[in-house]
């Protein structure tokens, strides 16, 4: 932690210099054991009691001073104001110890998290199947990460790969040979929709111990961040494969603020009870009591799922993992909590590609308790979880309801399976089990926790024929009715796949529920003639004719009146000729 010590020296004068001396001396105790264990304890106590100036704490206090009391309820403002005053006093006290700072920071963040707005909030729109930008209009590059709430602000961490830039510029091929790590950016938001770029908390030059840095790693990915109440530090856990550090493991970095430039903490190659070094896939889950856990599978085979607690003293070690599942190999391991139950979700071993979501739910008490056998999360079947792998989950406790957001990773840069890297959808309870709502556009109110389908939502699932990673004779989301059906290479606008119907081929998709209104149906097509028919819940059909065309052409039918209820979309080829269709769309335009 030399870099942290240098920061303290620069900002804290003689106090910082004293801390620098302590930090330099620390390693002689770090590796000791047995009779010297007391020296470790004495060292920890000395650091906790030593006067400390921490930039992160001062920044935090200054930032929270910008809150306006009238925007919050009196009941929630009172404890926050008290904690803010106490924290301000600690920040002004040059003799405050590390323990004082950590306690004041923790109290301030906890009360800030409890702030309740006096208004009802507003609905903000989340649009999937597109590349997202931050509030400055710059591309968001955040894959394999997580969103964590510290105080009253959400922070989104992920990895920026060079291949992501290349694919965004030209999404007509795979860039799976370019997983080159660029940085770990962090974005902040109050509404989970509009994201402000804050910093790159780790870059290629970030040290990872033994003189190595992240630029020399063969793989960096799958990460999350927790807060340690004892040290007042934010700790990031990320997979790393680095020949200079002995191979696979979990890299732990720490910073003074959620948006700080993080420093090396530890590299843990083995988690007790896991049969392999490193992890298969992993995320960080924070329980309601603030305790942080790593959710992961074993690296080779990935047939076993584990929950490992971060060491409470400093979060710089992972304790023994508790096995919670065993069976077929899974990836994208992640956890959420809803109505008092814990849910472990994961995807098939499809490489960078997509699948249904498999769930194990808790049957005992606590996140490290017992879990049920595996089942498929409803709503993920027709389009393979909106063409994603399990990424992470965000639980929002609103004033009117609690909502879980599924944040799926679409590794489009490495799989060539559509636009956008981040696909977020709501999860609700359907009976006793969670249900996935595959919407292309929806609106969310972070204050109340309420959500609703967006006005531009496409009610057809897997409309771009991108869910299947290989050529198949039964395309995901559509039921074969007659003739020859397959996906073929070469979709519209350079996309990977399209749907081919020949020899009077015919498929249908049943849309479970559409609201009453007027709709527009559109599709891109080439080849021989065909048609697409929409049939409403009342049995009335509306036909979009597709004439033959040598190149891609957009066909559209407007003014389709549909009643509330289920609707069926049927695509067919006329005669023996083959028609190739792509980019189905059924969008409500009025009513």
N, C-alpha and C positions, 0 to 999 in steps of 0.2 A: 504493500500500500504506500509506496514511496511517493506516488503522484498526489494522493490525498494529503500526505504530510506536507508536501511542497505547497499545495494550495493553502493549507493552514498557516504556513510560514509567511506566505505573501500577504494574507489577509489579517493575520492575528499578531504580527510583530513578535515581541519576546515570548508571548504565550504560545504562538505558533511554533517558535523555535524550540521551546521546551517539548512540545508535542512531537516535533520532528525527531528529537533525540530518543524519545520513548519509542516511536515507530521504528526507527532503525534498529533499536535493541531488541524489538519484539521477536524476530525469528529465532533467537537462541532458545526461547521458551516454547515456541510453537511445536517443535518436534519432540519435546521431552515427555517422559512418562515416569510412572512409578514414583520414587522418592521426590522427583522434581515437580510433581503435580501441584504441590502447594505454591511453587513459584509461578505457575501459570495462573492460579487463582489470584495470587497477590498482584500479578501484572494486570489482570483484568480489572481488579478493584482499583488499582492505581489509575488506570486510564479513565474509569468511570468517575473517579473523584477528582481528577485533575481539571484545572480550569480549561475551558474549551471555547473557542470561537468557531462556529460552523456557518459557512456562507449559506448553506441550504436552509438553515433555520431562520436566519435573518430575512432571506428572500421570501420564505413561507409567511412569516409574520407580516411583512410589507404587503404581500399579495392579498392576504385576508383582510387587511385594513381597508381595502377598496370595496368591501361589501356594504350595501345600503340597508339599514335596519328596517325601513318601511316595506321592503320587498319580501320580508319573512314574517311568519307568525311570531307573536310575542313569546309564546311558550318555547319555541325552538331557538329564538334569538338569545334569550337570557343566558342559558348555559354556554352558548358560543361566545357571547360578549365577555363572560367571566373568564373563559379559557384564553381568549385573545388578550385580555389585559394581563393575565398571568404570564403568558408567553412573551408579551412585549417587555415585561419586567425582567424575565430571564435573558432575553436577547440583549438588554441594556446592561446586564450584569457581567462585567469582564471576569468575575471569579466563578461564574456558573460552571458546574462540572458537566461532563458528558452525560451523566445520569440525569441531571437537571434538564438538560436540553432535550434528551430523548423523551422524558416524561411530559414536558411541556408541549413538544411537537405532537406526541400521541394524543394528548388530551384535546389539543386544538383540532386535529384532523377528525377525531371521533365526533366532536360536537359540530364541526362543519358538515360532516356527513348527515347529521340529523336535522340540518336546516330545512324548513318546509316553506315553500313559496306561498304567498297569500293568494295568488291568482291560480287559474285552472290550467295554465300552460297553453301551448299551441301544438297543432299537428304539423309535423315536418315530413317531407316525402323522401322515401328511400327507393331508388330506381336501380334494379339489378340489370345484368346483361349489358353493362357498359363499364368503361374505365372511369374510376372516380378521381376527382381532383380535391385538393385542400381549399381552404377559404381564400387563398391567394391565387387560385387557378392553376397551381402546379400539380403534376401527377402524384397520386398517392401510391407509393410502392411499399406495401406491407403484407407479406405473406407468412403463413405459419406462425402467427403470433397470438395476441390476446388483448382484451380490453379490461382494465382494472380501475375501480373507483377509489381514489384517494381524496379524502375530504369531500367536497361537493363537486369534484371534477372527474370526468372520465379520461383515461389515458390509453391510447392505442399504440401498442408496440408490435413490430413485425420485422421481417427481413427484406431488404432491397437487394435483388439479384440483377446482374447485368442482363440476363436473358429477358427479364421483365421489360426493360426499356426497348429491347430489340423487337419483342412481340407486339408491344403497344404501337410501335412505329409501322410494323408490317405483320399483321396477324394472319398470314397465309402459309405458315409453316411452323414446325416445332423448333425450339431452341434448347432442347433438353441436354445438349452438350455444353451449355453455358450456364452453369449454376454458380458462377463466380460471385462470391460474397462482396457486396459493396458497403453496406452499413446496416445499422439497426436504428431506423428513425422512430421518433415518438411524436404523436399528435394528441391534441387536447380538445375536449368538447364538453359542453354542458347538456346537449340534447341528443347525443349519439348519432347525429346526422351531419352536422357541419363540423369539420375537423380542421383545426389550426396546426400547422407544422411548428414544432417547438425546437427540436434539436436532433442530432444524430448521436445517440448515447454511446454508441460503439462504432468504430470504423476499422478499416484494414490495419491501421497502426496501433489499435488497442492491444496492450500486452496481455498475454495469457499464461505467464509464468515461464521460467526456465529460458528467458531471453527470446521467446517466440511471440508472434502476434497473430491477429485474426487473418491478416492477409496471407499467411502461410497455411491456413486450414484448407483441407480438402472439402469440408462440408460444415456449414453453420446454418442451423434452422430449428424450428419448433421451440418456441420460447414463451416465457411468462415472467411476471414481476410481482413480488410480494413486498410487504413492509414489515420490518422487524421492530417491535415496540421497545425492545431492550436497548438497541443500539441507535434507533432513529434513522436507520439506513434502509434504502430501497434495494432489494436484491433481485437480480435477473438470473434466471436459469435457462440455458440454451444448449441444445445438442452441439457437440463439436467433434469432428474427426480431424486429428492433427498428428502427423507422424513425428513432429518435433516434441509432442507431449505424450507419446506412447500409444496413440490410437484413439479409440472411441471413449467418450465420457460426457459428463454434464459440466459445462463451464458456468461458474458462479461469479458474476460481477456485481459491484455495489456502487451506489451513488447517494449524495446528500439530499437530492430532491427527485421527484419523478422524471424531471427533464434534464437532470445533471449529465455530465459526461462521466460514464461509469468506469470504475477501475477494477483490476483483477482482484478476486477474492480467493478462489480455490478451483481446482479441476478434479472432479471426482469420477474416477473411471469405473468404479463398481458400487452398486447399491446392494446391500445385503438382501439375500433371498432371490435376487434376480439371477438366472443361470448364465447371463452373458454380461460382458462389459458394455457400457453405454446403454442407450435405450432404443427401442424400435421407433416409436413416435411418442411425443409427450406434450403436455400442457400443464399450466399451473392453475390450481383451484383454490380459492379462498373461501373458507366456511364462514358461517354467520358470526362465529366468535372471533374472527380475525386470524385464525390459524391457517397457514399455507401448506398445501400438499402438492406433490408432483404426481400426475396421473400418467402412467406410461406402460409400455409393453416391453418384453425382452426383445433384444435387437435381432437375433437370428431365429426365424420361425414366427415370432410375434404371437405365439399361441397363448401367452399368459398375460393377464392384465394386473397391474399393481397400483397401490396408493402408498406413497412414502411421504412422511411428514418432514418438513424442514426443521432443523434443530432450532429450538426456541431461543437459545441464548444469542445467536447472531445470524441464523438462516444460511450459514456458509457450509453446512453439511446436510446431506440427506440421510435420514435414519432408515432403518430396515423397512423394506417394502412389504405391505400386506397384500397377498394375492387375493383378487376379488373375482377373477374369471379365468377359465381355462377351456380351450377348444380350438376352433379354426383360427388361423392367423388373421390378425386385424391390425389396421393402422389408423392414424388420426385420432388416437385415444384422447378423450376429453370428458369433462364432468359438469353437470349442472344439478341444481337443487330446486325442487318445485313442490309446494305444499308439504314440506317436511320430509320428502323422500329424496335420496340421491340417485342420480341416473348416470351410468357410464355409457358413453356412446362411441362407436368406432365404425370404420368402413372396411370393405373387402380389400384384400391385397391386390390392388389393380395398378400398382405403380403410381404414376401421376394421375391416373384416371379415376372415375367416379363410381359410386355404387349406392345401394340402399344404406340406411343407418341401422346398425345393430345396437340394441340396448340391453343392459343389465340393470335392474332396479334394486335398491336396497331393501332387505327384508329384516334387518336388525337395526340396532341403534348405532349412530355415528358413521362417518364416511369410511372408516376402516372396519366396518362390520361385515355382515353377510349379504350376499346378493343373489338375485333370482337367476334362473337360466336365461339364455339370450332370446330376444325376439326382435322382429323388424319394426321400426318406428313407422306407424301409419302415416301415409302421405309422402313417403320417400320412394315409393315403388315406381311410379309412372315416368319419372324423369331423373331417376338416380339422384335424389336429394338436390334438385334444381341444378343438376350437372356440377356437383361438388363432392369433395371429401369432407368429412367432419373436420372442422377447424377449431372453434372454441364456442363458448356460450357466455352470454351476458344476462344476468338476472336483474330486472328492474322492479323495485318495490314501489309502486305508484300509490297515490292517494286513493285510487278507486280499485285497482287490481294489480296483481303481479304478473309480469310478462317475461318470458324467456326468449331471448333472441338467439337464433342459431346463426352463427357466423361461419359460413362454409368457405373453404379454400377451393377455388377453381384454379388449378395449376395450368392455366391455359398456355402460359409461356413454354411449358414443358410437355403438354399433352395435346395442344392445338384443338381445343374443344369449346371454343366460343369466345365471347368478348367479356372483359372484366375479370379481375382476380378475386374480388370479394363479393359474395352473394349472401345477403342477410335476409332471413325470413323469421316470422314469429312462430312460436310453439305454444300451444295451449293444451289443456287436458281434454281428452275425449273419453268419458267414463273414468276409468282409473289409470289410464295410460296417456302418455304425451302424444300429441299429434303435430305433424309438420305441415305448415301451410305454404305450398309452393306458389308464391306470387312473384310476378315480375316487377310489380310496383305496389308499394303500400305506404301508409302514413302512420306515424307513431307520435304519441304524446308522452314524453319522458316524465312529466309531472304526475299525470294521472295513471300512467301505465297502460292506457288504452291504445288500440290500434284498429285500423280499418283498411280495406282494400283500396288501392289508389285508382284514380279515374282512368289512367292509361294502362291498367293491368291487362296482360294478354292471358285469356282464360284457357288457351291451348297449351298443354304441357309438352316439353321436348319439341318445341316448334321448329328449332333449327337442326334437328336430327343429330345432335352432338353427344348424346348420353352414351351411346355404344362406342366402345373404344376399338372395335374390330368390325369387319364385315359380317353381318348376321342376316338371317332369313326372317326374322321377326323383330321389327324395330321397337325399341323401348317406348312405351306409352301408347302404341297403336296395336289394335287387334286385327290379325289377318282374317279376311272374309272370303277371298277368292283369288285365283290367278297367282302370278309370281310377284313376290315382294322382297325387296332387299334395300339396304343402304348402299350407296355407291360413293366412291371417291370423287370429290370435286363438287362442292356446294356453291351457292351464289356468293359473290364478292370474295372469292378465294377461300371460303370456309372448307372444312375438311370433308364433311359428308352431306349427302342429300338423300331423299327417298325416291326409289325407282319402283314404279308399278308397270307391269306388262302382262300380256295375255289376259286382258280383262281383270287385272289385279285390282284389289279393293281392300282398304283398311278403314277402321273407324276408331275414334276415341270418344269415350263418354265423359263429358264434363259434369262432375257431380252437382254443381250448383252455380247458376248464374243469376244475378238479380234481374228483375224485369227492366226492360229498357230497349233502346235502339242500338244496334251494333253494326260494325263494319268488319267484313271478312276479307282478308287478303292473303295472297300466296305468290311466291315466285315460281315460275315453271319454264321448262324447255322440253323439246322433243315432240312426241305425238300428242293428240288431243286427249282431254280428260275433263274432270269436273270435281268440285268440292261442294258438298251439300251439308247445310246446317239444319238440324231438326230440333225444334223446341219441345218443351215439356208437354205442350198441347197437341203435338203431332204434326204441326205445320212445318213444311220443308222450304228451304231457300237454297237455290242452286247457283253457284258461280261456275260458269263455263270456262274451260281452258282450251283455246285454239292451239293448233300446232305452232311451234316456233323453234327455229334453229338455235337461238340464243336465249339467255335468261330474260324473262319479261315479267313485270309485276302485274297481277290480275287482282281486281278488287270488286266487291259487291257491297253497296251501302244500303242504309235504311232497313236493316233486318230487325224486325220486331220480335223479341223473345220474351215469353213470360218467365216469372220466377220459377226456378227448379232446374232439373237436369237438362242438358242439351247434348246432342250427339253430332260429331263432325265426321263425315265420311269422305274419303278421297278415292277416286277411281280412275282407271285408264279406259279409254274408249277403244274397244276391239283389241286386236292382237298387238297393236303398237305400244311402245313404252313411253310413258310420261314421267319426267323427273321433276319433283316438287321440293320446295324448301321454304323456310321462313313463313310458316303458317302464323296467322294472327287473327284473333277474334277479340275486338276491343269495343267496349261500351262507349257510345258517343253522345247519348242523350237519355233522359228519363230517369 
